Every structure is written in C-alpha cells, then in structure tokens.
Amino acid sequence: MTGFKEQEYNNDFDLGVWKQIFKYMKKYKKYLIMLGFIMVSVAGIDIIFPLMTRRAIDNYVVPGNIDGLGRFAIIYGVLIIIQVINVWAFIALAGKVEMGIQYDIRKLGFKKLQELSFTYYDKTPTGWIMARMTSDVRRLGETISWGLVDSAWGLTFMSGIAVVLLILNFKLALITLTVVPILAMLSIYFQKKILKAYRDVRKINSQITGSFSEGISGAKTTKTLVREEENLNEFKDLTGNMRLVSIRAAIFSALFLPIVLTLGSIGTGLALWFGGKGVLTDTISYGTLVAFLSYTALFFEPVRELARVFAELQAAQASAERVLSLVEMEPTIKDREDVIEKYGDILHAKDENWEDIKGDIEYRNVTFKYESGEKVLDNFNLNIRAGETIALVGETGSGKSTIVNLACRFYEPSEGEVLIDGIDYRERSLPWLHSNIGYVLQSPHLFSGTIIENIRYGSKNATEMDVIRAAKLVNAHEFITKLEKGYDTQVGEGGGKLSTGQKQLISFARAIVSNPKIFVLDEATSSIDTETEKKIQDAIQKVLKGRTSFIIAHRLSTIVNSDRILVVKKGKIVEEGTHKQLIQNRGYYYNLYTNQFKEEKVSLY
C-alpha cells in the first residue's frame, strides 16, 4: 500500500452518486417497479388491519353483536393470504435484483480492469481493487435491493397512516405528529456523522484487504527475512484502527435508533393521554382510540426502518463512491473513436480490417514522463529495421523498459511519435498492435489450469499442434512430456507446482504461439538456472529469426548475438553497435561485460 493515496470523499449525502449507480440498473427497472407496487400493496394492507380491528371492536365486541362476523372473518382471511403472496413475491424479486446488480457491477469492473492502462496498475494496490469488487459491491447490492423494499414500504405506510390519523381525529393526529419535525432535524445531523464514519471504515477496509493480499503473495519473503512479528504488528495497527472507526460508526447508528424509539414512545404517549380524555368525554369511540394507538405505534415502526435504511445508505454511499471510481475510470491510453470504428476495441476486435505488420519501428523526437512529472526520455530518436534484434543494456532506471513499453504502447509518448511500419501507431488500434507482440517477463506468471491452457492464453485459436510446436520451438516439450499428465498437468496457482525455469519456458511458448511480429524478452534469463538459460538461449536464436525483437538482459551472455546493442544511460543511447564492436571500443559495455565474465568465472570455483 506504500505510496498509494486514496481519493478522499468529503461531500454530504450525494444524490448524484446514486443517479450514477442507478443508470447501471436499467435492465432491472421492471423488477424495481414491480417491487415498488408490491411494497405499496403490503403497506396498504398493513394500514387496513387496524381499521379492521376498530370495526371488530365497535361493531362486534362492544355491542356484543355477531351478525356479519363470518363475512368479516372471510375478508380478514383473504387479506392475510394476499399479504403472504406479497411477502413471497418481494423476497424473491429483491433477492433477484440484489444478486443481479452485484453480478453486473462486478462484470463491469472486471471489464474495466481489462481496459485500463499500465499506469493504473503502477499506482493502484491489488487489495484496493479486491475490496471494491467484493465487499463494496456486496454492500451496494444489498442496500439497493432491500433498501428499496424497506423505503417503499416505509414511506407508503407512514403516508397512509398519517392520512388515516388525520381522518380519524384531526386534532389528536396533529398532537401525535409534533415529534416528526424534531426527528427530521436529528436525521440531518446524524446522517453527516454516519456518512463520515462509514467512509473511514471503507477506506481502512481497503488497506486491510491490501495487507492480506501482500501478506499472502509475499509469504516466502516474510519467512526468509523473519518479518513475521513486524508484519503482525503492522496488521494489528490496521485492524486496531478499523475497530475504532467501526465502533464510532456503530455508535452513531446505535444512537440514532434509540432516539427514534424514544420519540415514537413520546408520540404514542401523547395519543394515549389526549385520546383517553376523548374516550372519557365521549368525543372518541373506544374502537377509534384502539385504532389510533395501534396506528401511532405502527407509524414509528417504518420510521425506525427508514432510519436504519438511512444509516445503511450512508455506509453504502461510501461503497458506491469507491465502486464508481473504478467502474468509471478512464484508461490513460485509449484509441480514438474513428480508430475504434474501423479496427474495433480490446473486447470487440475487427481483425478483418487489420493491416499486416512488417516490424519497422521508429522513435521520432520522443519525450516521455510519468504522471509524477519525472522525465525518463527527452527528444529520443531510434530506428529499428524489421527483423532486427535490439539488446538494451544499462543501469536500473536508465530507461530500458520505458523504451520497450513505448514500442508496445503500454505507455504513449508525452511528446513525439512512435511509428510502426512508417505510421504513427495511434492511427491503429491497441489490439492490432498487442496481438502482434510476444512478451516474456522476468518473473513469469502462469494462471491456474493446465500447461496446454496456459500456452493457449497466447492465442485463443491455437490448436493442440500449434501448442506442441511452440513448446518444441522453445525447448519446453521435453520436460512437459516427462510430467505424469504431460500437457494436461495442473500448474497450480501462479504456476506454483513448477520450477521457475519450467514456468519461464512455458511463458516463452505462450508468447510465441501466436507467431508475433514483435518479440520482447525482459530480463527473461535473470532468475533461472544455467541449464535452463542455455535452453532459452538456444530457443532465442530460433524464435527471434525474422522478428523485430527487444532483449533487456542482465546476463550479457544472452545478447552477444544481437544485431545491435544499445547502452542506455539516463534516457540517452551512449553506445551502440554489435557485441564485437562494443568490446573493441573498450567503453562502458566492455567494462560491464568483462566484469560480469570475471564474476561468473570466479563463481565456478
């Protein structure tokens, strides 16, 4: 989580946030309208029940009359049956809406993660993303579906009761409802406090999720550095803060509900006091008083529910803000509308319109700087011929990876142009270029599944023969066939069941199976054993033939056969030539190569 500063949300309750959220629920509009009608029906029948009680008391109990009691009982029974059907229907519909909303928002979030640029992942912790797509989305789905149910019922029930009370006895109703304005003012005060508290809760929850993620992915490093106690103390601090802000949020919510109950009791007490006097003076019937007391008590039940929904809405707004910040995040690198119309986008490619790539690459007056303002390249120029193998050498932070990432359009120039086959690559689509790039990273990542599935990730149209051909080309076929299940062997999470060298060979095969025109090896041999390195070096000679290739290498033995070696220092090419030429020049490269050669020679003894 180091270096990541989460956006602060300091506004009051924001209706605009909910308008944005509701636009993602258009497909559930029919269900939401049905839910609204059902809850109005539920509230209407709940309002009728005290009137039925009043009728029973005034018409049957007090006078001791049973005429018409049977018809009364049938009507009462029918109302109960309708109410049972209503309850079943709203539970089923609300559950469907809840699960549907969660599914759709997670799908949108995952789609957005496929579209976002490298810069987003450079600055955003994995844990933050996980928290958005799990706990925040779940809270959002629950609040929207069940909050709508309770709100529709509560508002209808309160309005209906208020009307009935005013009809039954206007003066007594006004006395009873005097507590409502006080309740409204308290609600405004508490909503601000609750919203702030729940924003803090969601923020720290993201940090905890991130800490879990880092703890799991870095478990081996933790063990080797004996940092268990320090990690535990850091996690205790996070969870301690979570406990404090959660208690604060719970206290505000807990205080709000008893205040509502107290005011409700005061309203009921006023009705009993003044209504009792009315019964003694024969201005109110006994049945009317019973109905009035029932309504008064019932009036504050939906108030309590609305207060709870209101508190949950505060918590859900904090979640909604964070979910929207991901779902509506704009990629820093994206194609123009006219380019998308012709060539398609990342998820809907129009590959029938794609031009073939030869592999000529030109950097023309390229300047690049990160969002932080740090300038890496300044007026950088370089021409690479199709089929040429370019090796990049230099210190960490010299700009080697930036040069390659610009060619792959993982980043775009701040100024200047990158041309592919003589055309600014922004005139073509991202998928057009990326489908023609094979990239092998220093730390290979395999997905859970089998070896054949992992190699096929490089090309969705690859046949089994294509996979085997690629594996043979990179010298991976031999070790794969020795495994018990061969190409159907499960690699485990992150490829954990295979050695680093085996994972690297599979990632090499995955990169080559699509027959890319541009190939990148980024420190691909720095973390493997000597035997596997020899296999990869042998494979490199076969694989790179006829492809425009970049090799970023720490082990210089990997690049001695490159067509050109570029020595990069502070974003500038300070030396350029073949291995033989640079050795003869006795410059930076010569010193680097001879020192490494001596170190490797010493390590053998």
matplotlib code that plots the C-alpha trace (Angstrom):
import matplotlib.pyplot as plt

x = [0.0, 3.1, 2.8, -0.9, -3.1, -6.8, -9.2, -10.9, -14.7, -15.9, -19.3, -22.6, -25.1, -24.8, -27.8, -25.6, -23.7, -27.0, -28.1, -24.8, -25.4, -29.0, -28.0, -26.3, -29.6, -31.8, -32.2, -33.8, -36.2, -39.1, -38.3, -37.8, -41.2, -42.8, -41.1, -42.5, -46.0, -45.8, -44.5, -47.2, -49.7, -48.1, -48.2, -51.8, -52.9, -50.9, -52.9, -56.2, -55.6, -56.0, -59.2, -60.5, -59.7, -61.6, -64.6, -64.5, -64.4, -67.1, -69.4, -69.0, -67.1, -68.6, -72.2, -71.9, -73.2, -72.2, -74.2, -71.9, -68.9, -68.5, -68.2, -65.7, -63.6, -63.5, -62.4, -59.7, -58.5, -58.3, -56.2, -53.8, -53.5, -52.8, -50.2, -48.5, -48.2, -46.9, -44.2, -43.1, -43.0, -41.0, -38.4, -38.0, -37.7, -35.4, -33.1, -33.0, -32.2, -29.6, -27.7, -28.2, -26.8, -23.7, -23.1, -23.4, -21.2, -18.5, -18.6, -18.3, -15.5, -13.6, -14.2, -12.8, -9.7, -9.0, -9.2, -7.1, -3.6, -0.3, -0.2, -3.3, -1.7, 1.5, -0.2, -3.1, -2.7, -4.3, -6.0, -7.8, -9.2, -10.2, -12.1, -14.0, -15.1, -16.0, -17.2, -18.2, -20.2, -21.9, -22.9, -24.2, -26.3, -27.9, -28.6, -30.2, -32.5, -33.5, -33.3, -35.8, -38.1, -38.0, -38.1, -41.1, -43.0, -42.0, -42.9, -46.2, -47.0, -46.2, -48.1, -51.1, -51.1, -50.8, -53.8, -55.9, -54.9, -56.0, -59.3, -60.0, -59.2, -57.5, -56.6, -55.3, -53.3, -51.5, -50.6, -49.2, -47.2, -45.5, -42.4, -41.8, -40.0, -37.6, -36.9, -36.2, -33.6, -31.9, -31.8, -29.9, -27.3, -26.8, -26.5, -23.4, -21.8, -22.7, -21.5, -18.1, -17.6, -18.5, -16.2, -13.4, -14.5, -14.4, -11.1, -9.4, -11.1, -9.3, -6.0, -6.7, -7.6, -4.4, -2.4, -3.9, -3.0, 0.6, 0.9, -0.2, 1.8, 4.9, 4.7, 8.1, 9.8, 8.4, 9.7, 13.2, 13.5, 12.0, 9.5, 6.5, 6.4, 6.8, 4.1, 1.8, 2.3, 1.6, -1.5, -2.6, -2.3, -4.5, -7.2, -7.0, -7.8, -10.6, -12.1, -12.0, -13.7, -16.2, -17.2, -17.5, -19.8, -21.8, -22.2, -23.7, -26.1, -26.9, -27.7, -29.9, -32.3, -33.0, -33.7, -36.3, -37.7, -37.9, -39.6, -42.0, -42.9, -43.5, -45.9, -47.7, -47.9, -49.4, -52.0, -52.9, -53.1, -55.3, -57.2, -58.0, -59.5, -61.6, -63.0, -64.0, -65.8, -67.4, -65.8, -63.9, -65.1, -63.2, -62.5, -61.2, -58.8, -57.5, -57.1, -55.4, -52.9, -52.2, -51.5, -49.4, -47.2, -47.1, -46.3, -42.9, -42.1, -41.4, -39.6, -37.3, -36.9, -36.2, -33.7, -31.9, -32.1, -30.8, -27.8, -27.1, -27.4, -24.6, -22.4, -23.4, -22.6, -19.0, -19.0, -20.8, -18.2, -15.4, -17.0, -17.8, -14.2, -13.2, -16.0, -15.9, -12.1, -10.9, -7.8, -4.9, -4.2, -7.1, -7.9, -9.8, -13.4, -12.6, -9.9, -12.2, -14.9, -12.5, -10.4, -12.6, -11.6, -9.9, -13.1, -14.6, -11.8, -12.4, -9.4, -10.6, -9.5, -6.1, -3.1, -0.1, 2.8, 6.3, 8.1, 9.9, 9.9, 10.9, 11.0, 10.8, 11.6, 10.0, 9.8, 8.2, 7.5, 5.4, 2.4, 4.6, 6.5, 9.7, 11.2, 12.7, 13.3, 13.9, 13.8, 14.7, 15.3, 15.8, 15.2, 14.8, 14.5, 12.0, 13.5, 16.3, 17.2, 18.0, 19.5, 19.2, 21.8, 22.1, 21.7, 18.3, 16.2, 18.2, 15.0, 15.4, 12.0, 10.4, 11.8, 10.3, 7.0, 6.6, 7.1, 4.4, 2.2, 1.8, 2.7, 2.4, 4.9, 4.3, 5.7, 6.8, 5.7, 6.3, 5.9, 5.2, 5.9, 6.1, 2.7, 2.1, 0.7, -2.1, -3.6, -4.1, -5.8, -4.3, -5.4, -3.9, -0.5, -0.8, -1.9, 1.4, 3.6, 5.1, 6.3, 8.3, 8.7, 11.5, 9.0, 6.7, 3.1, 1.0, -2.7, -4.4, -5.1, -3.2, 0.0, -1.8, -4.4, -1.6, 0.2, -3.1, -3.6, -1.2, -3.6, -7.3, -7.3, -4.2, -4.7, -3.1, -0.5, 0.2, 0.8, 3.2, 5.0, 5.6, 6.7, 9.2, 10.5, 11.4, 12.7, 9.9, 8.4, 10.9, 10.2, 6.4, 6.2, 8.1, 5.4, 2.8, -0.1, 2.1, 0.3, -2.7, -0.6, -2.1, 0.3, -1.2, -2.0, 0.6, 2.4, 3.4, 3.8, 6.5, 10.1, 11.0, 12.8, 9.8, 7.4, 9.7, 9.8, 6.0, 5.7, 8.1, 5.9, 2.8, 4.4, 5.4, 2.3, 0.5, 3.5, 4.1, 6.0, 7.5, 9.1, 10.3, 12.5, 12.6, 15.3, 13.9, 17.0, 17.9, 16.1, 16.7, 19.4, 22.3, 20.9, 17.5, 19.3, 21.2, 17.8, 16.4, 19.5, 19.2, 15.5, 16.1, 18.3, 15.4, 12.5, 13.8, 14.7, 12.7, 11.0, 11.7, 13.0, 14.0, 16.1, 16.6, 19.2, 21.2, 23.2, 25.1, 25.8, 22.2, 22.7, 26.1, 24.4, 22.1, 22.2, 22.6, 23.3, 22.2, 23.8, 21.3, 22.1, 19.6, 17.4, 20.1, 21.9, 25.6, 27.0, 25.6, 26.9, 27.4, 28.9, 32.3, 32.3, 31.5, 34.2, 36.7, 35.6, 36.5, 33.8, 31.0, 29.8, 33.3, 33.8, 30.3, 30.9, 34.4, 33.5, 30.5, 32.6, 35.1, 32.3, 30.8, 34.3, 35.0, 31.6, 32.6, 35.4]
y = [0.0, 2.3, 5.4, 5.0, 7.8, 7.0, 9.7, 11.5, 11.9, 14.8, 15.7, 15.3, 12.8, 13.0, 12.2, 12.4, 9.3, 7.4, 8.7, 7.3, 4.0, 3.7, 4.1, 0.7, -0.8, -0.1, -3.8, -4.2, -1.3, -3.7, -5.6, -2.4, -1.1, -4.4, -4.3, -0.8, -1.8, -4.9, -2.9, -0.3, -3.2, -4.6, -1.2, -0.7, -4.0, -3.2, 0.0, -1.8, -4.2, -1.6, -0.4, -4.0, -4.1, -0.9, -2.3, -5.5, -3.6, -1.0, -3.4, -6.8, -6.6, -3.6, -4.2, -8.0, -8.5, -11.4, -10.5, -10.2, -11.6, -14.5, -12.2, -10.1, -13.2, -14.1, -10.6, -10.7, -14.2, -13.0, -10.0, -12.3, -14.6, -11.6, -10.4, -13.8, -13.8, -10.2, -11.2, -14.2, -12.0, -9.2, -11.6, -13.4, -10.2, -8.3, -11.3, -11.5, -7.7, -8.0, -10.8, -9.3, -5.9, -7.5, -9.7, -6.8, -4.4, -7.0, -7.9, -4.2, -3.8, -6.8, -5.5, -2.1, -3.8, -5.4, -1.9, 0.1, 1.1, 0.1, 3.4, 2.4, -0.8, 1.0, 3.2, 1.1, -1.7, -5.1, -5.0, -1.8, -3.3, -6.5, -4.5, -2.6, -5.7, -7.8, -6.1, -2.8, -4.3, -6.7, -3.8, -1.8, -4.7, -5.3, -1.7, -1.0, -4.1, -4.4, -0.6, 0.0, -2.6, -1.1, 2.5, 1.9, 0.1, 2.7, 5.8, 4.4, 3.1, 6.4, 8.5, 6.2, 6.2, 10.0, 10.3, 7.8, 9.5, 12.9, 11.4, 9.6, 12.7, 15.7, 17.4, 14.3, 13.4, 16.9, 16.5, 13.0, 14.0, 17.0, 14.8, 14.4, 17.8, 17.0, 13.6, 15.2, 17.6, 14.8, 12.7, 15.5, 15.7, 12.0, 11.4, 13.6, 11.8, 8.4, 9.1, 10.3, 7.4, 4.8, 6.4, 5.9, 2.3, 1.5, 3.2, 1.2, -2.0, -1.4, -1.2, -4.4, -6.2, -4.9, -6.1, -9.6, -9.6, -8.6, -11.0, -13.9, -13.0, -12.2, -15.1, -16.6, -13.3, -12.7, -16.1, -15.6, -12.1, -13.3, -10.4, -12.3, -10.3, -6.9, -7.8, -8.9, -5.6, -3.6, -5.6, -5.1, -1.4, -1.5, -3.7, -1.6, 1.5, -0.5, -1.4, 2.2, 3.7, 0.8, 1.3, 5.1, 4.3, 1.8, 4.2, 6.9, 4.3, 2.9, 6.3, 7.2, 4.2, 4.7, 8.4, 7.4, 4.8, 7.5, 10.0, 7.2, 6.4, 10.1, 10.3, 7.2, 8.6, 11.9, 9.9, 7.8, 10.9, 13.0, 10.1, 8.7, 12.0, 11.9, 8.5, 9.7, 12.7, 10.5, 12.5, 9.5, 5.9, 3.1, 1.4, 4.6, 5.0, 1.5, 2.0, 5.4, 3.8, 1.0, 3.4, 5.6, 2.7, 1.5, 4.9, 4.9, 1.3, 2.4, 5.5, 3.1, 1.1, 4.2, 5.4, 2.0, 2.2, 5.8, 4.7, 1.9, 4.3, 6.4, 3.3, 2.3, 5.7, 5.3, 1.9, 3.5, 6.3, 3.8, 1.4, 4.2, 5.4, 2.1, 1.4, 4.9, 5.2, 6.2, 4.5, 6.8, 5.1, 4.5, 4.7, 7.5, 6.9, 6.8, 4.2, 2.0, 2.3, 0.9, -1.6, -2.4, -2.2, -4.5, -6.6, -6.4, -6.5, -6.0, -8.0, -8.3, -4.7, -5.1, -4.4, -6.9, -5.8, -5.9, -4.8, -1.5, 0.7, 4.4, 6.7, 10.2, 13.0, 11.1, 12.6, 10.6, 11.5, 9.8, 11.4, 12.3, 14.6, 12.5, 12.7, 9.5, 10.2, 13.6, 14.0, 10.4, 9.1, 5.5, 3.5, -0.3, -2.3, -5.2, -8.5, -6.7, -7.9, -5.0, -5.5, -2.8, -2.6, -0.1, 0.6, 0.2, 3.2, 4.2, 3.9, 0.5, -0.8, 2.5, 2.3, -1.1, -0.3, 2.7, 0.4, -1.9, 1.1, 0.1, 3.8, 6.6, 9.4, 12.7, 14.3, 13.0, 9.8, 6.1, 4.8, 1.2, 0.5, 4.3, 5.1, 6.6, 3.7, 5.8, 5.6, 1.9, 0.1, -1.2, -4.8, -4.6, -3.9, -6.1, -9.1, -8.9, -8.7, -11.6, -10.6, -12.7, -11.2, -11.6, -13.1, -15.4, -15.7, -18.7, -18.9, -21.7, -24.6, -26.9, -26.4, -26.5, -24.0, -21.6, -21.8, -21.3, -18.0, -16.6, -17.4, -18.3, -20.0, -22.2, -25.9, -28.7, -29.0, -25.2, -25.5, -28.5, -26.8, -23.7, -25.8, -27.6, -24.4, -23.1, -26.4, -27.0, -30.1, -32.4, -31.6, -31.3, -34.9, -36.2, -35.0, -37.6, -35.9, -34.1, -31.1, -31.7, -31.2, -28.7, -25.8, -24.6, -21.1, -18.8, -21.9, -22.9, -26.6, -25.9, -24.6, -21.0, -22.4, -24.5, -21.6, -19.4, -21.9, -22.2, -18.4, -18.4, -20.9, -18.8, -15.7, -17.4, -19.5, -16.5, -16.1, -12.4, -10.0, -8.1, -10.0, -8.8, -10.6, -8.5, -10.0, -13.4, -15.3, -13.4, -15.7, -19.2, -21.8, -22.1, -25.3, -23.6, -20.4, -22.5, -23.9, -20.4, -19.0, -21.8, -21.1, -17.4, -18.0, -19.9, -17.8, -14.3, -15.1, -12.8, -10.9, -7.4, -8.1, -6.3, -8.0, -6.4, -8.6, -8.6, -11.6, -10.2, -13.7, -13.6, -10.7, -11.3, -12.4, -9.4, -7.3, -4.1, -3.5, -0.1, 1.1, 3.4, 5.9, 8.5, 8.0, 8.5, 6.0, 6.4, 3.4, 1.5, -1.4, -5.2, -7.1, -7.3, -3.6, -2.5, -4.8, -3.2, 0.3, -0.6, 1.7, 1.2, -2.1, -3.5, -2.9, -4.3, -7.4, -8.2, -7.6, -9.9, -12.5, -12.4, -12.7, -15.8, -17.4, -16.9, -18.3, -21.6, -22.2]
z = [0.0, 0.2, -2.0, -2.8, -1.7, -1.9, -3.1, -0.3, -0.3, 1.9, 0.4, 2.2, 1.1, -2.7, -4.8, -7.9, -6.8, -6.6, -10.0, -11.5, -9.7, -10.9, -14.5, -14.2, -13.2, -16.3, -17.0, -13.6, -14.0, -14.5, -11.3, -9.3, -10.4, -9.5, -6.2, -5.6, -6.4, -4.2, -1.2, -1.7, -1.6, 1.6, 3.2, 2.2, 3.7, 6.9, 7.1, 6.7, 9.6, 12.5, 10.7, 10.7, 14.5, 15.0, 13.2, 15.1, 18.5, 17.6, 15.7, 17.4, 20.7, 22.5, 21.4, 21.7, 18.2, 15.9, 12.8, 9.8, 11.8, 9.3, 6.3, 8.4, 9.1, 5.4, 4.4, 7.1, 5.9, 2.2, 3.3, 5.1, 2.0, -0.2, 2.3, 2.3, -1.5, -1.4, 1.1, -1.0, -4.2, -2.7, -1.1, -4.5, -6.5, -4.1, -4.0, -7.8, -8.0, -5.3, -7.0, -10.4, -9.5, -7.8, -10.8, -13.3, -11.4, -10.9, -14.6, -15.5, -13.0, -14.4, -18.0, -16.9, -15.4, -18.9, -20.5, -18.0, -18.9, -17.2, -15.3, -13.3, -12.1, -11.4, -8.7, -7.5, -4.9, -5.7, -2.3, -3.1, -6.3, -4.5, -1.8, -4.5, -6.3, -3.2, 0.0, -1.6, -4.4, -2.0, 0.3, -2.7, -4.0, -0.5, 0.1, -3.3, -3.3, 0.3, 0.9, -1.9, -0.4, 3.1, 1.8, -0.5, 2.3, 5.0, 3.0, 1.8, 5.3, 7.0, 4.5, 4.7, 8.5, 8.6, 6.3, 8.3, 11.6, 10.3, 9.1, 12.4, 14.5, 13.1, 16.3, 18.0, 14.9, 14.9, 18.6, 18.0, 14.9, 16.7, 17.2, 13.4, 12.8, 15.7, 14.1, 10.8, 12.3, 14.2, 11.0, 9.1, 12.0, 12.3, 8.5, 8.3, 11.2, 10.0, 6.4, 7.6, 9.9, 7.2, 4.7, 7.2, 7.7, 3.9, 3.5, 6.2, 4.9, 1.6, 3.4, 5.4, 2.2, 0.6, 3.6, 3.3, -0.4, 0.2, 3.1, 1.0, -2.1, 0.0, 2.4, 1.3, 1.5, 5.0, 6.1, 4.7, 6.3, 9.6, 9.5, 10.9, 14.1, 12.4, 9.8, 12.6, 14.5, 11.3, 10.7, 14.4, 13.9, 10.8, 12.5, 15.6, 13.5, 11.8, 15.2, 16.4, 13.3, 13.1, 16.8, 16.1, 13.1, 15.1, 18.0, 15.7, 14.1, 17.6, 19.0, 16.1, 16.5, 20.3, 19.7, 17.1, 19.5, 22.2, 20.0, 18.9, 22.5, 23.2, 20.2, 21.4, 25.0, 23.7, 21.7, 24.8, 27.1, 24.9, 23.3, 26.7, 27.7, 24.5, 25.4, 28.9, 27.4, 24.6, 21.9, 20.6, 20.5, 22.2, 18.9, 17.4, 20.4, 20.0, 16.2, 16.9, 19.4, 17.0, 14.2, 16.4, 17.4, 13.8, 12.5, 14.2, 13.1, 9.5, 10.9, 12.6, 9.4, 7.4, 10.0, 9.6, 5.8, 6.0, 8.1, 5.7, 2.8, 4.4, 4.5, 1.0, -0.4, 0.7, -1.2, -4.2, -4.5, -4.5, -6.9, -9.3, -9.1, -10.6, -13.0, -14.5, -14.5, -18.0, -19.4, -19.9, -23.2, -25.5, -29.2, -30.9, -31.8, -35.6, -34.9, -32.9, -35.6, -38.1, -36.1, -33.1, -29.4, -27.0, -26.4, -29.9, -32.5, -36.2, -37.2, -40.8, -41.2, -39.6, -41.8, -41.6, -39.5, -41.0, -37.9, -38.7, -35.5, -35.3, -32.3, -33.6, -31.1, -28.3, -24.8, -22.0, -18.4, -15.8, -14.1, -11.2, -13.6, -13.7, -17.2, -18.5, -22.2, -23.8, -27.6, -28.1, -31.6, -32.8, -36.0, -35.9, -39.1, -39.4, -38.2, -36.3, -32.7, -30.4, -27.0, -24.3, -21.6, -18.7, -15.1, -13.3, -14.0, -17.2, -19.4, -21.0, -20.0, -20.9, -24.4, -24.9, -23.2, -25.5, -28.6, -27.2, -26.5, -22.9, -22.4, -25.0, -25.7, -23.8, -27.0, -30.3, -32.2, -32.3, -35.8, -36.8, -40.5, -41.0, -39.5, -36.0, -34.0, -32.6, -36.1, -35.5, -32.6, -29.4, -30.1, -33.6, -32.1, -28.9, -30.9, -32.8, -29.6, -27.7, -24.3, -21.8, -18.4, -15.8, -13.3, -15.3, -14.2, -15.0, -14.5, -12.6, -15.0, -17.2, -19.2, -22.5, -21.3, -20.2, -23.6, -25.4, -23.5, -26.1, -28.9, -28.4, -31.8, -31.2, -31.9, -29.9, -32.7, -32.5, -28.8, -29.2, -32.0, -29.8, -26.9, -29.1, -30.5, -27.0, -25.8, -23.3, -24.9, -23.4, -19.8, -20.3, -21.8, -18.8, -16.4, -15.3, -17.3, -19.8, -21.3, -19.1, -15.9, -13.5, -12.8, -9.6, -8.5, -10.2, -11.5, -8.0, -8.9, -11.4, -11.1, -12.1, -15.2, -16.2, -15.8, -17.9, -20.7, -20.7, -20.7, -23.6, -25.5, -24.7, -26.1, -29.3, -30.0, -31.7, -34.1, -33.2, -35.4, -32.4, -29.6, -26.1, -23.6, -20.4, -18.1, -19.1, -18.0, -14.8, -12.4, -13.8, -13.6, -16.0, -17.7, -18.5, -19.6, -22.2, -23.4, -23.7, -25.4, -28.0, -28.4, -28.8, -31.9, -33.5, -32.2, -32.9, -36.5, -38.8, -35.9, -34.6, -31.1, -28.0, -25.3, -21.9, -20.2, -17.0, -18.2, -21.1, -22.5, -23.7, -26.0, -27.7, -30.9, -31.1, -34.3, -32.3, -28.6, -27.2, -24.0, -22.3, -19.6, -18.2, -21.2, -23.8, -26.0, -25.1, -27.0, -30.0, -32.0, -32.2, -29.3, -31.2, -32.0, -28.4, -27.0, -29.4, -28.3, -24.7, -23.2, -20.7, -22.3, -22.4, -18.7, -17.9, -19.9, -18.7, -15.0, -15.4, -17.2, -14.3, -11.7, -13.4, -13.8, -10.0, -9.1, -10.7, -8.2]

ax = plt.figure().add_subplot(projection="3d")
ax.plot(x, y, z, "-o")
ax.set_aspect("equal")
plt.show()
